[in-house]
């Protein structure tokens, strides 16, 4: 017990004497985690966040010299840990990991190499001073960077399409290769002569700041690409909403025209009957009954907007030979914008119909209701055997699902709700849940 206390006391004293090695390390890790979490979807469990913090502390604390091969052994560990701590698109996570690596390594290399060269050129022993300054400058740089870009950091991690993430990954390889070339190709010649040593330092000083700035530019490019993709998706979604809304208006005009002309039709029929021309009156009534406006609107729920969309999709399913099972209970007044409601229901049923017609069973089941302040939609449909839909893309693909899912998620998130999809063997399930204001 006495020996344990003695060693523990020595450890504490040693830590206090070398506090400058640990406190700056923890501060650097804190700022780097703040920057990383803005672009990297870290797994929600606390253990993964702690692992990311430990990774940043370890990487930023490493001594990196231009012409030293330490970076070669650090790189695979860093990228593997980034992939393990995060979730989402693999190409996107790898791209962000490479960019972060190109952000951290140049700073460490510049401090350790050139600050050390400056100190060692003096006759006195400046090792302690050099180590202190190199350690303290790290959190100063990362803290300044974080405070400078804090307002521009996204509130949620960027979500790009797989195609754009692959583009970012390809672009991130350029600064990465430049940095690795300068660091590794000079490792064998650095100490051969003063001339080669000076050439190594010159190359590092020319390339490493460029790598650092390029990494920052790539992070900014990710934000621009996401914003562009979001605007593009919003434009497509707006067009889709408008098409449903125009369909609603056309049907309303047909109904109003029918009501307006109904009195004239009755007058004609009455006149024919008065003249004893019952056959002509019957044929006239048959012509009126055959009019598209007299087709009648199928009543699936009390909400007029939802009913228009549901009735149109139910008719399309009947014409396609799809067995449709609708159970919808929606109030007349609903605290969801008509355009959003049209897009949400229309997209879900379009995807379900497109997939169901390719299966032998051809069935779609729709459940939608408002209960306890929640708008709940569930759409199940048959899925072709062996088909795995691409749930990320917003384009219509061979698997018949994915079209409009991003737009539907955008609607659900805007109302503070969620949208989940799941593909099983022979069955696809979509569930949307949107909280409604109290009293709606």
Residue pairs with C-beta under 8 A, 6 or more apart in sequence:
15 22
20 132
20 135
20 136
21 61
21 131
21 135
24 135
24 136
24 138
24 139
25 57
25 60
25 61
25 135
25 138
26 57
27 139
27 142
27 143
28 56
28 57
28 60
28 61
28 138
28 139
28 142
29 53
29 54
29 56
29 57
29 60
30 53
31 139
31 142
31 143
31 145
31 146
32 56
32 60
32 100
32 104
32 142
33 49
33 52
33 53
33 56
34 146
34 150
34 153
35 100
35 103
35 142
35 145
35 146
35 149
35 153
36 42
36 52
36 56
36 96
36 100
37 52
37 157
38 153
38 154
38 157
39 96
39 99
39 100
39 154
39 157
39 158
39 219
39 222
40 52
40 82
40 85
40 86
40 93
40 96
40 97
40 100
40 157
41 86
41 87
41 88
41 93
41 157
42 48
42 49
42 52
42 85
42 86
42 87
43 49
43 85
43 86
43 87
48 84
48 85
49 85
51 81
51 84
51 85
52 81
52 85
55 78
55 81
55 82
55 85
56 104
59 74
59 78
59 104
60 104
60 107
60 108
60 138
60 142
61 138
62 70
62 74
62 108
63 70
63 108
63 112
64 70
64 71
64 74
64 105
64 108
64 109
64 112
64 113
64 183
65 109
65 112
65 113
65 116
66 109
66 113
66 182
66 183
66 186
66 190
66 200
66 201
66 203
66 204
66 208
67 183
67 186
67 187
67 189
67 190
67 200
67 204
68 183
68 187
69 183
69 184
69 187
71 105
71 109
71 179
71 180
71 183
71 184
72 180
72 183
72 184
74 105
75 101
75 180
78 97
78 101
79 94
79 97
79 98
79 101
82 93
82 94
82 96
82 97
82 100
83 90
83 93
83 94
83 97
86 93
86 96
87 93
88 157
88 159
89 160
89 162
89 165
89 392
91 162
91 165
91 166
91 169
92 160
92 162
92 165
92 168
92 169
94 169
95 165
95 168
95 169
95 172
96 222
98 169
98 172
98 173
98 176
99 172
99 215
99 218
99 219
100 215
101 176
102 172
102 175
102 176
102 179
102 211
102 212
102 214
102 215
103 212
103 215
103 216
103 219
105 179
105 183
105 211
106 179
106 208
106 209
106 211
106 212
106 215
107 138
107 141
107 142
107 212
108 138
109 183
109 204
109 208
110 204
110 205
110 208
110 209
111 134
111 137
111 138
112 134
113 201
113 204
114 201
114 204
114 205
115 130
115 133
115 134
115 137
116 130
116 134
117 201
119 126
119 127
119 129
119 130
120 126
120 130
152 220
152 223
154 223
154 226
158 222
158 223
158 225
158 226
159 226
160 168
160 222
160 225
160 226
160 229
161 229
161 392
161 393
161 394
162 392
162 393
164 225
164 229
167 225
168 218
168 221
168 222
168 225
171 218
171 221
172 215
172 218
174 214
175 210
175 211
175 214
175 215
175 218
176 211
178 207
178 210
178 211
179 207
179 208
179 211
181 207
182 203
182 204
182 207
182 208
183 204
186 199
186 200
186 203
186 204
189 196
189 200
190 196
190 197
190 200
191 197
230 410
233 394
233 406
233 407
233 410
234 407
234 410
236 394
236 407
237 343
237 404
237 407
237 410
237 411
238 339
240 343
240 346
240 347
240 404
240 407
241 339
241 340
241 342
241 343
242 339
244 308
244 309
244 339
244 342
244 343
244 346
245 338
245 339
245 342
247 308
247 312
248 305
248 308
248 309
248 338
248 342
251 297
251 308
254 292
254 293
255 293
255 297
257 293
258 291
258 293
258 294
265 284
265 288
268 284
269 281
269 284
269 285
272 278
272 280
272 281
272 284
273 281
288 294
297 307
297 308
297 311
298 307
298 310
298 311
298 314
298 315
299 307
299 311
300 306
300 307
300 310
300 311
300 314
300 326
300 328
301 307
301 310
301 328
301 329
301 330
301 368
302 330
302 331
302 332
303 330
303 331
303 332
303 333
303 334
303 341
304 332
305 334
305 338
305 341
305 342
306 328
306 330
306 334
306 341
306 345
306 368
308 342
309 341
309 342
309 345
309 346
309 349
310 326
310 328
310 345
310 349
310 366
313 345
313 346
313 349
313 350
313 353
314 324
314 326
316 353
317 323
317 324
317 349
317 353
317 356
317 364
318 324
320 353
320 356
320 357
320 362
321 357
321 362
322 353
322 356
322 357
322 362
322 363
322 364
323 361
323 362
323 363
323 364
324 363
324 364
324 365
324 366
325 363
325 364
325 365
325 366
326 366
327 366
327 367
327 368
327 369
328 366
328 367
328 368
328 369
329 368
329 369
329 370
330 368
330 369
330 370
331 370
333 440
334 341
334 370
334 375
334 436
334 440
335 436
335 437
335 440
336 344
336 375
336 415
336 434
336 436
340 411
340 414
340 415
343 404
343 407
343 408
343 411
344 377
344 408
344 411
344 412
344 432
345 368
345 377
347 403
347 404
347 405
347 407
347 408
348 377
348 379
348 408
348 430
348 432
349 364
349 366
349 379
350 403
350 404
351 381
351 400
351 401
351 402
351 403
351 404
351 405
351 430
352 364
352 366
352 379
352 380
352 381
352 428
352 430
353 364
353 381
354 396
354 400
354 401
354 403
355 381
355 382
355 383
355 384
355 387
355 389
355 399
355 400
355 401
355 428
356 362
356 363
356 364
356 381
356 382
358 384
358 400
359 382
359 383
359 384
359 385
359 426
361 382
362 382
363 381
363 382
364 379
364 380
364 381
364 382
365 378
365 379
365 380
365 381
366 377
366 378
366 379
367 376
367 377
367 378
367 379
368 375
368 376
368 377
368 378
369 376
370 376
370 436
373 435
373 436
373 438
373 440
374 433
374 434
374 435
374 436
375 417
375 432
375 433
375 434
375 435
375 436
376 431
376 432
376 433
376 434
377 430
377 431
377 432
377 433
378 429
378 430
378 431
378 432
379 429
379 430
380 427
380 428
380 429
380 430
381 427
381 428
382 426
382 427
382 428
383 389
383 423
383 424
383 425
383 426
383 427
383 428
384 400
385 425
385 426
387 399
387 400
387 423
388 399
388 423
389 397
389 399
389 400
389 401
389 402
389 421
389 423
389 428
390 397
390 399
390 401
390 402
391 401
391 402
391 405
391 421
391 423
392 402
392 405
393 402
394 402
394 403
394 404
394 405
394 406
394 407
395 402
395 403
396 402
396 403
397 403
401 421
401 423
401 428
405 419
405 421
408 419
408 432
409 419
411 419
411 434
412 418
412 419
412 432
412 433
412 434
415 434
415 435
416 434
416 435
417 432
417 433
417 434
417 435
418 432
418 433
419 430
419 431
419 432
419 433
420 430
420 431
420 432
421 428
421 429
421 430
421 431
422 428
422 429
423 429
